[in-house]
Amino acid sequence: MKDLAAALFGRRTRRRWIHLILGGALAMPYVFVGSVIVGPLFGDKQFFGSVAAQLTSFAVGLPLAAITALFPLTRPMSVAAVRALCDVPGGSLADGPARSRAARGRTVAWFTLHLGFGGIISGMSLALPPFAVFLIALPVAPGLRAGSTGSPAVFDEPWFLALAPLIGLAALTALGACAAAAGGLLARWAPALLGPTPADRLAAAEQHAADLAVRNRLARELHDSVGHALSAVTLQASAARRVLDKDPEFVREALAAIEDTTRRTVGELDAVLGVLREADDARSTEPAPTLADLTGLLRRTRAGGLRVSADVAADVEAVPPLVSREAYRIVQEALSNALRHGGEGTSVTLRVALDDTGLRVTADNPLPPHSPGSRPGGGHGLRGVADRARLLGGTARVSASDGVWRLDVRLPLKGQRWQGQP
């Protein structure tokens, strides 16, 4: 009995019952329109007292509901109601308006079924509980019988008085069973009628890929800017601590470089976080550094103890902005990698040049022994360099030979793969 009561009146059934009542409420305007259409056939006096007239109005109203279900917002609203009230797994339902004719047809079928079942269960919910309470109270309330209410004489019969409470309880049980059955059927049919179509799955996959691309781009920006800054600041602070009492001038230069590095990195971090917040204010839209900012990057890196020999043979103003920004990050990662794995005193030979194939960036530094981060393949930073080059239609190669680790990146200045990107 406990399991039966839970199935008929449990929490899940009650929530689905509410969903059916919402369907009945949505059906009411269509029923009213149907009553206007069929009212003259039955006459104004007989319409509200005629069950046939009301059922006819309901039957006429449902096709009208089916027509309005073609509006784009019908499926999103239906899906939201099913997820909230019907205990249907969210992944089995589609998001957004229906995109194909078949999906719109299934949405129409769902909306019609929801309003149809909802109208029937709502009508039963309005009529049966008062009638059941009346029957249950009839044996103990003489005033409810025929002598005072004009009810049928059968209400005074002893056998009927004995059965009336049982009939009332049976009516409530039947209402619960009908509501549970209708709610269960709608919950079972929801994935088939409101589930994603191949077009929906493709759109979701494209959106997911776009979100991953944005996340990966932001991750590269954070890794390159913040990672380089932390490596440089760590080495600068370490070098300043060792010569604190011997070379105050070097310490002052190191502290100035730390201040400059952290200030610039905070600005870049704010810009990246502004993209995450989709902020529009100017404070969150600081422009990303380009090859024109290479002098400052080299100065800050040298202050950390890295010996950098730079040969910039390219006219940085002639490099397209997108290529210039990505090239700056590639140079930053090359220097950061040398700082991280080589430490203070490591020498790096950097070349930035333009040739017939586009922009070429090479960085050579001694290969430290037993340094896994300097092997070809590298870690997240080198994968980020390869991703940047690939997205621009270029190439990135790393190699280690004769004790020298080399990064060689080629970026085309023109290409359909990146033209028009922001």
VENSULRA-V387500 format. One record per residue. N is the residue number from 1. NEAR is the number of other C-alpha atoms within 8 Angstrom. Layout:
BEGIN
n = (N;N)
near = (NEAR;NEAR)
END
This chain:
BEGIN
n = (1;2;3;4;5;6;7;8;9;10;11;12;13;14;15;16;17;18;19;20;21;22;23;24;25;26;27;28;29;30;31;32;33;34;35;36;37;38;39;40;41;42;43;44;45;46;47;48;49;50;51;52;53;54;55;56;57;58;59;60;61;62;63;64;65;66;67;68;69;70;71;72;73;74;75;76;77;78;79;80;81;82;83;84;85;86;87;88;89;90;91;92;93;94;95;96;97;98;99;100;101;102;103;104;105;106;107;108;109;110;111;112;113;114;115;116;117;118;119;120;121;122;123;124;125;126;127;128;129;130;131;132;133;134;135;136;137;138;139;140;141;142;143;144;145;146;147;148;149;150;151;152;153;154;155;156;157;158;159;160;161;162;163;164;165;166;167;168;169;170;171;172;173;174;175;176;177;178;179;180;181;182;183;184;185;186;187;188;189;190;191;192;193;194;195;196;197;198;199;200;201;202;203;204;205;206;207;208;209;210;211;212;213;214;215;216;217;218;219;220;221;222;223;224;225;226;227;228;229;230;231;232;233;234;235;236;237;238;239;240;241;242;243;244;245;246;247;248;249;250;251;252;253;254;255;256;257;258;259;260;261;262;263;264;265;266;267;268;269;270;271;272;273;274;275;276;277;278;279;280;281;282;283;284;285;286;287;288;289;290;291;292;293;294;295;296;297;298;299;300;301;302;303;304;305;306;307;308;309;310;311;312;313;314;315;316;317;318;319;320;321;322;323;324;325;326;327;328;329;330;331;332;333;334;335;336;337;338;339;340;341;342;343;344;345;346;347;348;349;350;351;352;353;354;355;356;357;358;359;360;361;362;363;364;365;366;367;368;369;370;371;372;373;374;375;376;377;378;379;380;381;382;383;384;385;386;387;388;389;390;391;392;393;394;395;396;397;398;399;400;401;402;403;404;405;406;407;408;409;410;411;412;413;414;415;416;417;418;419;420;421;422)
near = (4;5;6;7;9;9;9;12;9;9;7;8;13;9;10;14;11;9;14;17;12;9;14;16;9;9;15;9;7;13;13;10;10;14;13;8;8;11;11;8;5;9;8;8;6;8;11;9;6;8;7;6;13;11;8;11;15;12;9;10;14;14;9;9;13;12;8;7;11;10;6;9;8;12;12;11;8;9;12;8;10;13;11;7;10;13;9;10;7;6;5;9;12;11;8;7;9;10;8;7;7;6;12;11;8;10;15;12;10;11;13;12;10;11;15;12;12;17;15;9;14;11;8;9;9;8;8;11;10;8;9;14;9;9;12;13;9;14;11;5;8;7;7;9;14;11;7;7;8;7;9;6;8;6;11;9;8;6;6;10;12;9;8;12;14;9;11;14;10;8;11;11;9;8;12;10;9;9;14;13;8;9;14;9;8;10;12;8;8;13;11;7;11;14;10;11;8;6;9;11;9;8;8;8;8;8;8;8;8;8;8;8;8;8;8;8;8;9;8;10;10;11;10;12;13;10;10;13;11;8;11;14;12;8;13;15;12;8;12;12;8;6;11;9;5;5;8;9;6;9;12;8;9;14;11;8;11;13;8;9;11;10;8;8;11;8;9;11;11;12;14;12;9;12;9;7;6;6;9;7;6;6;7;13;11;10;5;7;8;12;10;8;9;9;7;7;9;9;8;13;12;10;11;14;13;14;9;11;8;7;7;8;8;8;7;8;6;5;9;8;7;8;11;12;12;11;11;13;11;10;10;12;13;10;11;12;12;12;14;8;10;12;11;10;8;13;10;14;10;13;12;12;10;11;7;4;8;10;13;13;14;11;13;11;12;11;11;9;4;4;9;6;8;11;10;7;7;11;7;6;12;10;10;9;11;11;8;10;15;10;9;12;11;11;10;12;8;10;9;11;6;4;8;10;14;11;13;11;12;13;14;11;9;6;9;5;7;10;7;4;5;3)
END
